[in-house]
Amino acid sequence: MPSDTFQLHGEFIELHVLLKLQGLAGSGGEAKALIAGGQVSVDGQPEIRKGRKLRGGEVVRLGDAEIRIIATA
């Protein structure tokens, strides 16, 4: 399973933005469709809220890709 980390700069990042920035979706629309289709999980639970705010400490999965969100101290 490919694993990556995302260093959070700021209070949060929305889930659909993260997928696009990490290259897991080609566009914001594609990211939203993946989320709405139930293909994305956060901390092992399916997540269908495209605007889900990630604040650090979460693990996002799409297929066999995994992203760990790291909050800046």
N, C-alpha and C positions, 0 to 999 in steps of 0.2 A: 504494500500500500504506500503510494507516494505521500510523504508527510512534509509539511512546510510550516513556517511560522509567519505571523503578520504582526509587526510592531505597531501598536496603536499610538498615534500621535493626536491627542485631543481626547475628549470625553468618551466618544463612541464612534462606531462606523455601522451603517445599515448593512444588513445581510446582502441585499442585491448589489450594493456597491462593492462589497468585499469580493464577491464572486467575479465581478467584472475586472477589478484591479488585479486579482490573482490569476487571471487568464482562464478561469474555469467556464466563463461564458463570453461569447464574442461581443455581446452588447448588453445594455441594461434590460432591454426587452426580453432577450434570451434568458438572462438571470432570473427575471420575474417569472417567466414561464416555467423554468426548472423548479423554482420554489413552489409555485402554485400547483405543479404536478406532483408534489410530495417527494421529490427526488433529493431534497436537502435535509440534513438533520443537524441539530445543535445539541451537544452534550448527549448524544444517543437517542434523542427524541425527534420525530419528524417535525419540521417547522414549515408552516405555510404562510407566515407573515413576512412579506418581502421587506417591510420596513423594520424588522426586528433589530433592535439596537444591541450591538455587541460591545461590551465595556471592558473586556479582558478576562482571561481565565477560561473562556469557552473553547470548545473543539467543534469545528464545522466539518461535516463530511458531505461529499458529493461523489457518488460512485465509489471508487477506491482512492480518491484524493482526500487528504485530511489537512486541515489548517488549524493551528493552535494560535489563539489570539493572546498576545502579550501586551499588557498595559504598561505604559511608561510611568515610572515612579514620580 
